Amino acid sequence: MLRIERERLIGKPVDEVTLEDVTGLGALLGEYFGGERTLFVSGRDFYPASRMFKRALTAGLMSSGVEVLDFHESINGEIAFSIKRFGARGGFSIIQDPYDPVRIMIRVFKAPGVEIVGGELEKIISKGRTLQMGEKKVGWVNYAEYIHKLYVSALTSFVKTDVIIDEKLSIVAGSSRGALDIVLPELFTSIKTDSIVFSTRKMIEERTGYPLTNEMLKTSRIVNALNADLGVIFNNDASSITVYTKKTGFLLPEELGIILLSRYRPGSKVLLDKWWNSKYVEEIESNYSVIKASGEEDFFTKLRKEQPVLALNGKGEVVIPLFSLGYDGLLGFMALLEAISLSDRSLWDKIVENRARVIGERFSCLDLESIMKMCVEMGTRCVKFAEGVRVERNNTVYTYLYDPDGDCFREIE
């Protein structure tokens, strides 16, 4: 049975979510978005169950007369971008749940590429199908492997590629068993960057969920050994980005946001979610017009209504609305490269100095089990993300960020 958890459709393949459930969802979405002659885009990661359920959902859409443009393995940014690019009414992506890899997660999108979550998604799946009499046309599916080239071309056109090329950065990138290991080599070739790309695709069944400590440990070691300029880790659908440098260690999502905001004029609108550290929010408010979202559904509602130049949450997920309205870690990465290339060499020193001023020293270092036990015992709300755990306690957000040197999580208030 399909159910909503963390504002999306999530469940364990076969045991909790059946092929019949997903096929029915496809038929329901097909009717909801207009039926015959409606265009839908689809994608997935490398997880075998994702492949199986994508075919089932596609079959359901086709039964409602929908035309499906299938991208096979694809990332979240490609789905959001392609809905806008091809004028589709909607789209979906099925991936291994990054929080709990024994389950799948289904992302559903509507034009012009914004994700449907929470209450709006609940309303759609609770409607039920309307059986119509008479002859019905079965839809069609077209395969579009060229989406990767089109998407990379759009990314490199969106930023100042010439300054990135001139910077001659060396980069280590982890693609976390997603389709990104198809996209990244072509992207790095386009920007003429020295790079090492590693993937955990073959370890799908053994993988644990967030935080991505194995990838973080591997990335930090490679960057340090090669003296590379930058290390980046993407989750399996590249909706989030984690950044590492030898000088700073792993950046907080807030620090990534501050660097990205340097591309925009003071006074510009920026959308932030509730999981941002309040001290960094105050710092940004001194230069930018900050819009705050109380939850993810509110985040996407305000994304369309307020039209900010940049939208960021506390989990490292980035939206740049001028390009597309979906989470896009790879787009955030390209914007980061542009910001680095346009800044002076003291950028990382400034990040370290600012961190010391805003959050001070970080002494306590806990293991993940202790943090999650504390969440249960204190009854606090805890959210795992790629780099660690966010804990909401006494109206204050605490961050436990993974430290590869100590192999533990350091508390940040």
N, C-alpha and C positions, 0 to 999 in steps of 0.2 A: 504494500500500500504506500502511495506517495504521501509524504508529509513534509511540512515546512519546519526547518530547523536552521537557526542562524539566518533567518529570512530568505532561505533558498530551499529547493527541493533536494533532499539528501536521504540516502538509505543504503543498506547493505544489499548488493546484487543478489537476486534470486530469493534470499531469505526474507528481506523486507520489501524489495522492489522487484516486481516481476516484469517479464516482457509484455504481458497484457496491460499492466499499469502504464508502461511507457508508450505503448502503441495507442492506448486510449488518450493519453496526454497529447500525443501528436495530433490525433483527430480533433480533440477539443481546441487546441491552439489553432489548427487550420480553420475551423469554423469561426473562432473568435476574431482572427485577423482578416477574414474576408473570403475564405474558400477559394473557388476556382479563379485561376489566373493570378493569385497572390504569390509574390516571390518571397522566399525564406532562405536564409543562409544557415549552414550547419558546420560544426567542427567538433574536434575531440582531441584528447591526448593519446599517449601510446598504451594506456591501460587496456587490457583485453576486454574487460567489462564495458568500458567506454565505447569501444568499437561495436560491441553487440547491441548496446542500448541506443546508440546513434542510429543504427539501421532500423530498430524498432520504432523510434520516434519519427524517423523519416517516412516509414511506411504509413504511420498514422496521418501525417501531414498529407501524403499523396492521396490517401483515401478521401480527403476533403477537397481534392482538386488543386492542392498547392504545388507550385513549381519550386523545387529545392535546388539551391546552388551549394554543392557539397565541396568543402575544402580539405577533406580527410583530416590529417594531423594539422592543427592550427592553434594559435594562441589567442588569448582573450582580446588583445588589441586588434587583431585581424578581423575578428567577428564584428566588433563595434565599428571599425573603419569601413568594412565592406557593406554594411547595411546602409551607411550614408553614401558610399561611393556608387553602389548599384541601384539605389532607390528601393531597397527591399522593405517590406512591411515589418519584418521581424527576423529573429534568428535564435539559435541556441548553441550551446557548447556543453559537452558532457566530459567531465574529468574525474580523476581520482581525487577524493576529498583530501585536501592538504592537511586538514586537522586530524582526520582519522582515515588512513589509507585503505582500510578494509571496506570503505563505503564509496559511493559515487556522489557527485554533486552535479546538478543540472542548472546551468545558468540560462535564463530566458531574457531576450532583448526585444525592444520595440523601436520603431523608427523615431528619431534618426540615429539609433545606436545606443540608447540608454538601457541599462539593465532593469528588469522588473523584479522587485523584491518585496518581502513582507506582506502587508495587507493587500496591496494591489494584486500580488501573485495569488494570494488566498482567494480573492474574489473570482479570479479567472478559473481556477481549478475546482471551485465549489459550484460553478454554474451547471455543469452537466451538459451532455450533448443534446442537440435538438435534431431529431431524426426527420429528414425531409424526404417527401415522396418524389417519384419520377426519376428519370435518368440522370446519373451523376458522372461527371468526367473525372477520371483518375489522373492525378498530377504526374509530373515527370521529375527526374533528378538529373542534373548535369554536374559533371565533375570539373573542378577548376583548380588544378594544381598550380596554376600560374599566380595564385594569390600572393605567394611569398615574394616573388619578384616585384609585383605591383606594390605591395606593402613596403618593401625595402626602398623602392624608388620614391614613394611618398614620404617616408621618414627622412631620407637624405635631402629631399627638396624642402622639407619643413624647417630644418635648422641650417646654420651657416657651416656647411660641410667643409668649405675651404679653410676656415680657421682651425677646424678639428684636424684636418690633414696636416696642416703646418705645425701643429703641436707635437706630432709624432709620439703619441702616447703608447705605452705598453700596457696591455690589459689582460687580466685573467678572469674568465667568465665560467660560471657553473649554470647549466641549463636544467638541472633537477628533473631529468627523465621526460621532459616535455618536448613539444615540436620545435622549441627554440633552437635545438641543436641542428635543425635544418636551416633555420633563418640566419643564425649568427654568423656562420662562415661567409655567407654572401654579403651580409652587412659590413663585416670587418674588411672584406675585400674592397667594398665600395668606398670606405673612408680611409683605406690604405694604412691600417693600424696593425701593429704587431700584437698578436693575441694568442692565448691558449684557451681553448674551450674544452671543458670536461663535462661529462654527463653521467648521471646515475640511472639511466634508462633500464639497464639490464638488472637492476636490483629492485624492481618494482615490488615484488612480493615480500621482500625482506624489509622494506622501508618503514620507518616510523614517521609520524606526522610532525607538525610544528612543535618546537622550533627546529630549524634545519641545522642542527649542531654539527653533523658530519660534514656537510658542505661548507659550513663556516670555518671549521678547523682546517679542512683541506685547502680552501681558498687562502686563508691567512698564511699557511705554510708555504704555498707556492709563490705568493706575492713577496714574502720576506726572502725566500731563497733566491728568487730571480731579480729582486729589487725592482719589481714592476711598479708602474705608477698607480695602478688601480686594480681592485678586485671587485667583482660584482656577482651576486647570486640572484637568480630568478626562480620563482616557484614554478610548478609544473605547467601552468597556463600563462606564465609571464605577466600576471596581473600585478605582482609586487616586485620590488627591487630592494636588495640589501647591498650596501656599499662598504668597502674596506680599503684603508690605506695604511701603509706602514707607520705613518706619522700619527694618525688619529685612532687607529683601531677601527672597529665597526661604528659607522655613523648611526645615530638615532634617526628615525624617520623625520623628526623635527629638524635636524641638522641638514638632511637632504633637502627638505622643504625650503629652508632659508637660502641654500645655494641656488635652487631653482628660481626662487623669487627674485634673485639678483638680475634676472633677465627682464624684469618688468618695472615700470615706472612706479615710484612711491604714490600711494593713494589708490592703486589698483585693487579690485576686489579679489579676495582669496577665500575659498571655502575650506573649513577645517571641521573634523569630527570631534566627538567628546573625548576621544582617547589621547588627544594631544596634551603634553605636559603644560600646565597653566603658565609656568614661567616663560616658556618659549612663545606661548600665545601672546602674553603681555609684550614681549619684545617685538613681535611682528605687528601688533596693533599700533605701535608707535610710528610705523611707516606705511602700513597698508590698511585697507578697509576689510576687516575680518567678519565673515559670516560663519556662524556656528550651527552645526547640525546635531540634533539630539540622538539620532540613530541613522541606520543605513537608508531606510526608506525616505526619511527626511533629507538625507544627504543628496539623493538623486532628484528629489523634488526641487530642492533649492538650487541644484546644479543647473536645471533647465530654467527655473524662474529668475534667478539672480544673475546668471551669465557671468561667473567669475573668470578671471584669466587663468586661474589654477585652482585645482581642488585636490586636497590631500587628506588621508586619514592616518591614524596612529599605527597602522600595520604595514606601512611602506607602499601602499597602493596610490597611484597617481593618475589624475585625469587632467588633460590639457584640452579644454572644450573646443578651441579653434581647430583642432585636428580631428578629435572624435569625443564621444561622451561616455566611453567605457574605460575601466581601469586598464592602464597600459604601461607596464613596467619598462618595456623596451623603448617606448616614446620618452618616458622619464629618463631613461639612460642616455638617449641622444641629447635631450635637453641638458642633462648634467655635463656631458662632454663639451657641449657648446659653452656652458657657463664656466667650466674649468679653463677652456681655451681662451676665453675672453678676460679672465681674471689674471692677477699677477701671481707670482710664484709663492707669495705668502698666504695663499688661501687656506691651506691646511693648518698653518700656524695660528691663523685667526680663529679657525674652528676650535682648536685646542684651548686657546685663550678664552674664547667665549664660553666653552663648556665649563672651564674652571670657575668663571665668574657666575654663571647661571646656576649650575648644580653642584659645584664644589667637588670635594673628594668623595670617592666611592669606596667604602671600607668593607662592608659585609658582602660575602660571596656565598651563595646557597646553591644546592643542587636542585634539579627540577622537581624531584619528589617532595622535597621539603616545602617548596613554594606552593605546589598544588595541595598539599596537606594543610598548609596554613589557610588557603582559600576556603577549604571545606570547614575547618574548625572555626574560622572567624565569620563564615557566612558572607564573604565578600564576593563580588563579581570579578572573575578572572577571564582574560581572553589571551590565548596563545597567538603568537604571530611568528613570522619567519625567524626573527632575531631573539625572541624570548617570550616574556609574559607581561601583559599589562594587568594591573590590579587596581580596582577602584575601592578605596578605603577612606571613610570619613570625608567624602566629597573631594578627595585628592587622588590623582592618578599616579601610581607608583609603577616604575618600569624595572623589570629584571632582565638586563641585557647580557647575552652570552659573552663570556670572556674566554677565548681559546687558550690564552696563556695559563689561566688558572683552572680551565675546564669546569667553570661554574658560572653562575648568573649574579651579576653585581646589581645591587639595588640603587635606583635613581629616583629621587623624590622630585 
